[in-house]
Amino acid sequence: MNDSAPEAIADAPGGVVWALRDAANEATRHLRAVPRSPELLVFSALQPIMFVVLFRYVFGGSIEIPGMSYAQYLVPGIFAQTVLFGSAFTGVGIAEDMSKGFVDRLRSLPISPAAVLLGRTFSDLVRNILTFVIMLGVAFLVDFRFQGGLVRGLAATALLLAFSYSFSWIQALIGLSVKSVEAANSAGFIWMFPLTFVSSAFVQTDKMVSAFRWFAEINPFTIVTNASRALYSGTDPGDTVWQSLLWALGITVVFSTLSVRKFLATSN
């Protein structure tokens, strides 16, 4: 541990503007690594592409959705799963920086302690956007369309990205709490599988057994998937948009606070 870290944090400039400036610098540092490792984008997109192909062409023939094609029902769920899984890069990246001692070097600099985490989450949001663009091209190939129009389609996309950004803060706390990159990878993914599969992403919740149906219907992942699906398809989303925004805001506030406190605690 760097003994000068607490003093450096204490001497860091204050204010939101300073924190955002430092965060932008940190985000830029992370994003410069993306062109040097294009395979990260490729492999992060391969898994959702395989899900689209498998569910659309292997299982889709036996799944009927009243009022819309299965492709139109499926793709918003795949979008939601893709950006949520993409949030796991935050935890892995933070754990890697900590294991290499890079975070200790940052603590020795007069920068906002929140900027280290903000920069990481901002850069991973940009990475998620790039992956989403790839997935959007695949979605159009399997007959998905913005049936609700471009504006509603963009609103649905923004909602999904806001939701994924909130989960980046959960992953940040995981990355700060574990002892290795491998642990961050395992801990970051294992809980997301039941969250995404026991939901309305792939099938309607009323087709599930009662115990799973109960969880799926209160699952925030179901709420954001239903909201984005309605916006993409041009149907009435009801209260799901506002519920999704409240979930995203609540998760961001709670876990960003916990993550910054954890970051400060580990510097002592």
N, C-alpha and C positions, 0 to 999 in steps of 0.2 A: 504494500500500500504506500502511496506517495504521501510523505509527512507534510508536504506543503499544500496539499489539496484543500484542507479546511480554510487556510489563510487565503488561498486563491479564490475560493468561492465567496469568502467574505468581501474580497476586494473587487468582485465582479460588478460591472456597471448595472444599475437597476433600471426598471421600467420595461414596459411592454415592447417599445420600439427597439431597445437594445436586445431584448430576448429574441424578437422576431428576426432581427438582422443576423444575430449569431446563429439562429436556427437555419436561416437561408444559406449561410456559409456551410453549415454542417450538411444540409440536404444536397448542396452542390457537390460536396466531396463524395458523398455516397453515389450520386448519379453519374459522376465521371467514371465510376467503375463499371457501369452498365455496358457501354460499348466494348469494353475489354472482355466482358463475359457474356456475349449474346446467347450462349447456351442456357443461361438462367431463364431468360424470357421464353426460349423455345420449350424447355422442359416444364416450365410452369404453365404453359398453354397446352401441352400434350395431354395431360390428365383430363381437363375439362372437355377437350375435343373427343377423347375416347368415350367419355360419359355421354356426350351428345350422340355419337354414332351408335353406341350400344343401346341406349334407351330409345332413340328415335327409330332405329331399323331392326333391332332384335326384340325389344320388349314393346315397342310402340304399337305393333299390330294387334296386341291383345289388351291394350288399355284404351278405353273409350272415355272421352271427356265431353259431356253434353255442351253444345253450343260453340265449340272451337276445336281446331285440329290439335292433335297431341303435340306437334312441333311448337305451336303457339303457346301451349300450356307448359311444355317442358323447358324451353329455352330461358325464360326468366328465372326459373329455379336453378339452372346451370350457371347463369350469370351471377346469381346471388352466392352460390357455392364457390364459384371461381374467385370472386373478390374477397370472400371471407377466408378461404384458404390462403389467398395472397397475403393476408395480414400476418401470417405466421413468419414471414421474412423478418418482421420487426424483432421478434423474440430471438430468432436465430442470429440476426445481425448484431444485436446488443450483446448476446452471450459471447459471440466471436470476438467483438471488440474488447470485452472485459477479459477474456482468456488471454488475449495477446498483449494486454497492458495498455491498449490505446486509450481506454477510458481514463486510466490514471494520468496519462499525459494531458488529456483534456482538462482534468480537474486541476492541474497545475497552472492552467491559463486563466486570465481574468475574463471569463465568459459566463453567461447566465447558465446555471446548472440545468434549467429547464430546456435550454437550447439543444443540449446533447440528445435529449429524447424527442423534442419537437423536430429536429433535423432528420432523425431517423424515420419518424412516422410520416413526415412530409415526403421524403424520398421514396418510401415504400408506397405511398398513395400514388405518386407519379408512375412507379413501376406497375401498380395495379391497373392504372389507366391504359398503359401500353398493352398489357395482357388482355384487357377488356376489348380493345380495338381489334386484336387478332380474333378473339372469340366472336365479335360482332360479324366479321367477315364469314366465319364458319356458320353462324346462325342463319345468315341470309341464304347460304347454299342449301340449307335443309328446310327452306320455305318459311322461315320466321320473318315477320314483317312488323313495322311500326304502324299497326292498324289504327291506333289512336292519333296518329299524326306525329310530326317531328317534334313539336314542343312538348307533348306529353311523353314522347320517347326519351327526350333529353332529361325531362324531370325525373323519369323512372331511373335513368342511369345515374343521375346526381344523387338520388335517394340511396341507391345501392352502394355507391362509393362513400357516402357519408356514414352509412352503417358499417362498412368495412373499416373505415378510419377509426371508428369508435372501438372496434375489436383490436386494432393495432395497439391500443393502450393496455388491453388485457395481456396481449403478447409481450409488451414492453415489461410489464410487471413480472411475467414468467421469466423473461430473459435476464432480469436483474436478480431473480430469486434462485435460479439453478446454478450449478457449478461447472457446467460444460455445454458445448454446442450440441452434443448428442442428446443431452437431457432436455435442452430447450426445444430441439426438433421433435422429440417424442411428446413432451408435455404440451407443446403448442398445437399438435395435430390430434392427439387421441380423443380429446373431448369434443372436437368439432365434427367428428363423424356422426355420433348420435344426434347432435344438434341439427345437422343438415339432412340426414336421412329420415329421422322421425319428424317429418314436417310435410308441408304441402308442395315441396319442390318437385317431386316426381310422380306422386299420386294424390288423389283427393283424400283428405283426412277422414271422411266418413266411410272409407273402405277399410280402415284399420281396425284392429281389435280395440276394445274399450280403453285399456290402460294406455296404449300408445296413442290412441286418438285424443285422450285427455291432455297428454303432454304436448302433442303436435299442435293442438288448438291454442295453447297458451305460449307456445314457443315463439320468441321474438323473431326467429328466422322465418317462421311461417308468416308472421304479420308483414315483414318487409317483402317477402316473396309475393304474397297476395297483392300488396300495394303496387309493386312494380309490374306485376302481371296485368293488373287492371289498367294501369296507365299505358302500357305497351299495346294492349288489346282494345283500348277505347271503351272500356266498361266502367261502371261506377265503382270507385275504390272504397266508398263508405268512409269509415273513420280510420282505415288502416294506414293512410299516409301520415296523419298526425300521430298515430300511435308509434309508427316507425321512427318518426323524428324525435319523439319523446324518449324512446328507447336509446337511440343513437346519442342524444344529448346527455341522458342520464349516465350511460356507460362511459362516455368520454369524460365527464366531470369526475365521476367516482374514481375511475382507474387512472386517469392522468394525475389526480391528486395523490393516490397511493404510490404511483410509479415515481413521482418526483420525491416524495418522502423517502421511498426506498433508496433512491439514488443518493440523496443527501446522507441517509443513515450509513450507507456503505462507504462513505468517504471519511467517516469519523474513526 
